[in-house]
Amino acid sequence: MPPRTQSDSPRELSEGLARSRRDFLRTAAGMALGSALLPSSAHAGPGMTTGKRKVIVITFGGGARDQETFAPEGQENIPHLMGELLPRSAFFTQLVNRGILGHYVATASLATGVYETINNFASLPPEHPTVFEYYRKDLKRPSYDAWVVAPSNGFNRIGESSNRSYGPGLGARVILPKHLLTAAVSEGRRDYDHLLRDNYETPFSAPELRGGEFELQQLEEILKLSVDDFKAHARTLSSPDELSVYIVRQLMRQVAPSLLWITMHDIDIAHAGAYSLYIEGIRRTDRLCGELWKLVQAEPEYAGKTTIVILPDFGRDSDDDAGGNGFQHHRTGDALSRTTWMLALGAGVREGVVYDRPLESTDLVPTLGAMLGFSTSLVQGKPIAELV
Ligand SMILES: [Zn+2]
C-alpha cells in the first residue's frame, strides 16, 4: 500500500488501492491486465444459456480488508485463493459498495442488485426482487433449483423479497445450518456452542427462530442426513462456516441446485477485537473456498459447467481513520471499508486476467442474469461486460 494522508479524497484512496493491487497481481501472479474493449478468449457468450450452466456465489466472510487479503502484505493469509483460484480467475480489483455496511442489508443488496435500505437487524425481506426470484420466474425453474446457505438467523428472509410481482413462492430455499444444528441438538447444546454463535455485531438482535420440525425434515429428506450422523459430524467442525460448507456439500450432492448462494461469516469475529481471530477467520475462509472449488471439480453435476463468483460483502475500517477502530468494525464508511475485490472463475470465464475499472455491488445480479439468461428488470447495476 502506498502511504496515504488524511487529506486524500475517497476517490484518491480508491484509486491508490486499485493501483497497488493491480500492479502487484500483474507481476506476482503473472496475470495480464484486461480491458473492457478486449474480447475474451475463453468466452462462453450469450449462447451458453441452455439451462446447463450453474452458478455458485460465495460471499467471503463478513467484511474483509484488502490489506489482509489481496494486497501484498495480506496474501500470506489466502494461499488457496492466491495459488489455486486466482490463476484460473478473472480478478476485479475494485468493487465498490455504496450502500449500508451491515452484513444482512449488504448481502441483500448483492442479491437484489439494488442498494437495499431495510433495517440490518430486523427480520425483513429485501424490498426488491432477489436474483433467485428473477431466475425462477423468468426461466420457470422449480424451487429446489435455487438455494441459499446463510450464516445466522438474521438471514432467514434473504431468499425472497416483498416485491408484489415476485415474492412468496418464487424465491430461493434458505438453509440456516445453525438452525438445523439447534433443532438436532435440542439437548446438550453446550458441546456445540462454538458452532452456534449467531451474530458478532451489536445490537445483538438476530431473531430466535422457532420450530425445528421443518429443519429436521430438511436434514433427513433433502440432505439425506440422519440427525445422529449430523450431530456426530458437527462435533468435528471448528466453526460456523465449516458447518455451512458441510451442508453445502450435501446440498450439491443430493439436490444439485443451479443457483447456489453461500454466505460465509466467520471473519466477522473481528468485532470481538482480536486481530488473530480475524486473521484465523480469513485463513479458514480461504481454505473453505479452495475446498468448494475442488468439490465443484469432483461433482459430476457441477464439473465443467459451473461459474463461481467470490467476493466480500464489503471491507472494514482503515487503521488511520480516527472515527473507527481499524479492522474491528465497519462503521466509518471510508473508502477502504467500501472498496473490495471480486474474482470469478470456471465455466465461461477468461482465466488469469485482472480488471481494474470500478464495479459496484449492484452489478452482480445483472451479471448473473446475463450469464444464465434471465432478465433482471429492476436492478440498479449493469452486467459486467468482461463476464457475459
Ligand atoms: Zn460485521
Boltz pocket constraint, residues with backbone or C-beta under 6 A from the ligand:
constraints:
  - pocket:
      binder: B
      contacts: [[A, 62], [A, 63], [A, 103], [A, 200], [A, 201], [A, 268], [A, 271], [A, 328], [A, 330]]
      max_distance: 6.0
